[in-house]
């Protein structure tokens, strides 16, 4: 049984060590440390020390490219998109060139940046890397007279060339079936590229996709990413408070069962992320329910975003973070007894 949580917001080693000991006492046996662009530049040796301290405590360690290029999940700014404006995603506006502060996955400069990230990840001695919600830009614009319009990326010259080579015609600005497929294949190619490289350095590869299988989220055929050769762990994050159109039992259960089914087919390890951030007051016990539903669905690798329910960050903190984390710890300890 693997039980863990993500960790960020602190780079003071003695405090990190104390928190890692607490995570272990609270029922965790692995941690996902975020490693942002800021960490790469200013905390490179610190990250080595943090990973070492975490492993000495007895935790398995994964590293997450938190907000790198703004194409992975995470509340972290990106310096890359400012330093390399030509490597940003171009949006589908016929009126002129408009770019968004997200890196183009086909840009050589960004792939080189990710190579540098993987090099440090390997240097830290971490057990693996966690590719969290890799995505391209998608949005909807309401124009004059209430007309809606889908806006997406990337339509830069690199992506247009790849599109034409694959489909035999110019890239349209409308969100067609070919565009949806192209965007999915772009993300798949990117993840395959990263996982192939990191695996040569002895790192496990875990990937998490959005819990909605719709083209706008990028990956909508989950099977395509599960079966990539060097993906070891596949999962999703059915954050029911974020997608409040269904109950915790239904949402977490449906996603968990599908993840398990696909992982069994391709002999990969299923993982489910539980929402421990932005938990409204009075609904804390739903977190315990979510963990139970995932476990009962056959998931034996359960992670919570994030340590102490986001208490370190106003933007994502639960209303009562101590109560939420106590519930998570209680449930983790209960599951550990079943092993």
N, C-alpha and C positions, 0 to 999 in steps of 0.2 A: 504494500500500500504506500503510495506516494502522496504526501500532503504538504502543501507549501503556500507561499505568498510572495508577492512582489515587494520590493524594498527600494525606497528612494528618499531624498530629502536630507540626508545626513552623510557627510564625508569625514567626520572626526572619528578616527579609528577606534579609540577606546569606547566611544558610545556605540559605534557599529557592533563591536564585539559583544557589548552588553545586550544589544538588541537581538543579535544572533543567538545568544544563549537563551534569551527570553523566547524567541521563536521555537527553539528546540524544546524548552520546557512546556510551551503552549501546544505542542503536538505536531509541529512541522518537522519534516526531514529534508526539505529542499527550499531554496530561495532563488528568486529571479531578481538579480540586481540590474537596475537600469544603468546604461552607459551611454550618455548623451554626447553630442558634439562638444559641449562644455567640458565633460569629463575627459574626452580624448585630448583636448588642448591643455587643460589645467590640472587634471587629476590622474594622469596616466599611471604614475607609480602608486598613487593612492588606491586605484582600482586593483592593482596587483596585490596590495596589502589587504584590501577588503576581501577579495576572493580567498586569499590565504587564511585570513582570520575566520571566515565563514566555514571553510573546509576543516580547519582545526577544531572547531566546535562540533563538527559532525554533520554538516549540511551539504547536500549536493548543490552545486551552483550552476545556474544558467545566467547568461548576460543578454540584455535586451537593448537593441539600438533605439532607444527612447526618443522618438521625435526626430530622428536623423533624417535630414532632407525633407521633413514634414510629410513623409510617405509611410511612416510607421506610427502606431498609436503612441500617445504620450504628450504630456503638457510641458513640452520643452521647445524653446526657440531654436531656429536653425540659422547658423552663420553661413552655411554653404550656399543657400539660395540668395544671399546678399553678395557673396564673393564671386559667384558664378551665375550671373543673371541670364546668360545665354543657355544655361542648362536647366532652366525652370520649365515647367509644363506650360505650353501655350493652349489657350482655351478656344472653344469652337465659336468664335465670333466672326461673322462675315464683315462686320464694320471696320475691322482693323486688328492689329496684333495686340492681344491682351494676355498677359502672363500672370500666373498665380504663384504664390510662394511655396511651391512644392517642386521637388526635383523631378526631372524627366528620367524615367527608369532606363531609357535607352541612351542617355548621355554618358559618354566615356568618362567625363570628369567625375560624375557621381558614382559610377562603378569603381573608379579608382579610389574615391573616398571610402566606399564600402570595403574595398580590399584593405585599406589602412585600418578600418574598424575591426575587421576580422583578425588582422595581424596582432592587434593589442588584445583582443579577446583570447587568442591562443596563448599569448605571452602571460596572461594573468593566471593560467592554470585552471580556468573554469572547465566544467564538465561538458557544457554545451552552450548553444546560442538559441535564443527565442525570437523568431521572426513574427512580430506582433502586428496583425492587421495590415499587411502590405496593401497599398491601394493607390489609385489615381483619383484625380479630382472629379467630382460630380456635384452638380447643383441645379436648382430650378430657379428661373428668373421670371417674375411676373411683369410683363410689359404693359404698355398703355392699353386701356380697355379690358384689362383682366386676362389677357392672353398669356398662357404659360409657355415657357420655352426651356428645354433641357440644355444645360451648359456642361461641357465635359472636357477632359484633357486625356491624352496630349495630342496636339495637332501641329507640333513643331516639324521642321524639315526632316529631321531624322525619322520621326514616327511616320510621316507621310511617305517617305521612301520605303520603309519596311512594309507599310500597308500596301502600297502599289505593287511591290515585289510579290506579296502573298495573295493579293486579290485581283490583280490585273487591271485595276482602275484607280482613279484618283480617290483619295479619302474624302468622303462627304462631310458636311458640317452637321447634318441631321444624325440623330442617335439611331442608326440602322442596326439590323442584326449583324452585319459585317463589322460595324464599329464595336458593338458589344463583345463580339468574339475576339476582335483584335485587342481590345483592352484586357480581356481575360488572359489571352495568350502572352501579352506583354508582361503581366504580373507573374505568370507561370514561368516564363523564361528568366525573369529577374530572380525569382526564388530558387529556381534550379541552378542558376549561375552561382548564387551565394552559397547554397547548401553543398554544391560540388566542391567548392574551394574550402569551406570550413571543415568538411569531412576529411579532406587530405591532411588537415592539421590536428586530427584526433578529436574534433568537437562533435558532439551529437547535435542534431538539428530538430528543433521543435517549431511548429508553425501554428498560428491561430488565425482563423478567418472569421469575418463578421457572421452573426447567426441568422442572416437573411440571405436566401439564395435568389437574389435579384440582380440583373445585369448592372444596375447602377452601383452596386457594391464591389464590382470588379470580378471576383471569383464567384461564379454561380453554378459551376459544375464541380462540386467538391472532389469528386473522384479523381479529377485530373491532377490535383495537387497532392492528394493522399498517395498516389502511386509513383510520385517522383522518387527516383532511386535512393537518394540520400536524405529523405525526410524520415526521421525515426519516430517522431511524436506528432500526432495531428489532433487539433482540437478547435473548439470554438468558445465564444463567451456570451452565453444567453443572459445578458444583463436585463432582467425583467423590469427593473425600475426605469431603465433607459428606453426600452421598447414596451411601453405600458399598454399594449393592446391585447394582452393575454395574462393568464394567471401564472404564478411561479411554477406550479406543478406541471401545467401543460407546456409552457415554453421550455423550461429546463429539461423536462422529460423527453420532449420531441427531439430537441437538438442532441441530447446525450445519446439517445438510442441510435440516431443516424450516424453520429461519430463512431460509436462502438461497432456498428454494422460495417462501415467502410474500413475501419482499422482491422477488423477481423478478416475481411476479404483480402487485404494487402499485407497482413502481418505487421501492422504498425501499432504503436501504443496510443490508446485514446486518452485525451486530456480535456477536462472541462474547467473553465474559469467561472468562479462564483463572484457575484457582485457584492463587495464589501465596502464600497464607496457610495456616497450620496444615498444612504439608507435613511428613509424618513422616520422620524420619531414615532414609535408605536407599531412599527412593522418589522422590528429587528428579528423576530423569530422566523420570518420568511427566509432569512439567510440559512438557518438550520435546516429548514425544509428543502431548500435548493441543494444543499450538500447531500442530504439523504436521497433525494430524487436522482441525482447524478450517480451516487453509489449504487442504488438499487437498479439503475439502468445498465450497470456493468462497468462503470468507469472506476478505475483504481488509481488514477492519477488526477487529483483534484487540487486546484490552486485558487487562491483568493486574491483579487485585486482590491485592496492592498493591505500591507502590514498596519495594524492598529486602525483599520477602517478609514484611512486617509486623514488622520488627526493632524498630520504635519502640513497639510495644504488646504487652505480655506476653500479653494475652488472645487474640490471634490470631497471634502470631509463629510462624513455621515453626521446626522444631527446629534447622535449620542455615540461617538466612536468607541468609547470604552466598553459600553454595553454590547455593541456589535462584535468587537473583537473577543470579548468574553464568551459570547455565544459560539463564535467560530472555534475558539480554543476548546470549548467543552465538546463540541461535535467532533473535532479532530481527535481528541483523546478517546472519545467513545469508539471511533472507527479503528484507532490503533489497537484497541483491546480485542477487536474481532479478528485480527491477523494471527 
